[in-house]
Structures are given as C-alpha cells and as structure tokens.
C-alpha cells in the first residue's frame, strides 16, 4: 500500500480558532473541578442502574479522571492534525488533492476535539 503524500499544510484561521477555544475550555474545565472539589462529599456516585439507584461510588479524587481523559484525547486529536498524512481517508490522496483533503481532515480533528471538551465539560455542570 502506498503512503499518503507528506506535504506541509499550514493551519487555517478557523482551525487555529477552534484550538484556542478548545484549550481555553479545557483550562476552564480544570478550574471548575478545582473550585468545586472541596465542596464534594468524600464519596461520589460513579454508576447508576436503570432505576436511577446508585450502584457504585468512588472517592472524590476520582472526579479528576474526566478532565485528564479529555486532555489526553484533545492532545491526541491535535497531534494527529499535525501529521495528516498518517490518517486514512475515504479517497485516494494524491499530490494534487492532498492539500484540500488534509485541510478538511485537520479541521475535522480540531472540531472533534472541541466537541469532546464541550461534551465532557457539560457533564460536570
């Protein structure tokens, strides 16, 4: 299998803006958890059954797993956007179409990172 062309594609203004928003919201997620941490009970619900009853609890320190996982995914999506030629695409990538295909792929990854931060952050509110 032939590898995708390795070309340098500069970031668009939209992509840069999405990254700025993503990392700003990520910082706010950490700030929110830090500000609320002391008001949490020592044990917090970790799982509910279909009846809405608590079936498992965890210590309040476990609340940090959400921002940590979100950070890991945001950085992975950001890294993959910097090396778009390693991704799979639903079409053959050639020298002629590589730039627009890579730009769309990078924009999709940046948007996915923003969506993830918004989703994980909204779970805490």
N, C-alpha and C positions, 0 to 999 in steps of 0.2 A: 504494500500500500504506500502510495506516495504521500509525503508530508505536505501540509499546507505551506504556502509561501511565507517566509519570515520577512515581513516588512514593518517598518516603524510607522504607526498611525497615531498622530497627535490626538490628544483628548479634545473633545468638543466643549464649548462653554456649558452646554446642558449637562454633560457628563460630570464636569467639574462641580457644577452647582449641586447636582444630586449627591456627590461625595461629601461636599461641605454640609449639606443638610443631614445626611446620614450620620456623619461623625459628631455633629452638634447634638442630634437627638440621642446618640449613643452616650455622649457625656451627660446629657440630662437624665437619661435612664439610671446611670450610676449615681448621680446626685440625688435623684428621687429615692432610690433604695437606701442610700446613706442617711438621708434625712428622716426616713420612716423607720429605720432599723430599730432604734431604741424604743419605739412605741409598740413594736411587735411582741406578742406573747412568746415565751420560751419555746413552745411547741406550736407549729402552724400546720393547717391541713395540707396534705400532699396528694391525696386522692379521695375521690368521692365515687359512690356506686350510683346506679341509675335512679335510686330513690332519693339521692341528694344527701345521703349519710356519709360521714367521714369514715373512711376505711383505713387510712394510714396518715400518720403525722411525721413531721421532720423538725429538727431544731431550726430556730430562726436563721441560723447561719446558712442554711440551705437556700435561702432566697437569693443569694449571690450567684447561684448557678445560672439563672436566667440571663443576667447581663453578660456573664462570662461566655456562655454559649452563643449569644447574639454577637458578641465581639469577634469570636472565632469565625463565625460564618461571614460576618461583614468583611473581615480581613481576607478570607479565602476568596470571596467574590471580587474584592478589589485586586488581589494578586492575579486571579485568572483574567481580569480585564487588561492587565498589563502585558500578558502573553497570549493574545487572542488566537495565535496560530496553533496552540495545543488543543483547542476545543474542536468538537465535532459540529459540523454544520449540515443542514439538510440539502445542500447543493455542493457541487464541485467548486472548490475555491481555486481560482487561477490568479495569475499576476494581474490580469485586467480587472477582476471583480473583487480582489482581496480587500482593498481599502473600504468600500462601502459595506461589505459583509462584516469585516472586523469592527467597523464603527457601530453597526447595529448590534453585534454580539456584545461589545463593551457596554453599550447603552442598556441592553437587557440585563447584564450582570449588575450594573450600578443600580438600576431600578429594582432588581430583586433584593439587593442589599438594603435599600431604603424600605421596601415593603416589609422585610424581615424585622428591621428595627421598629417600624411602626406597629407591626403585629405584636411583637414581644413586649414593646413598651405599653401598648394599650391593655395588655393583660394585667399590668400592675396597677392600673388606675381604678 
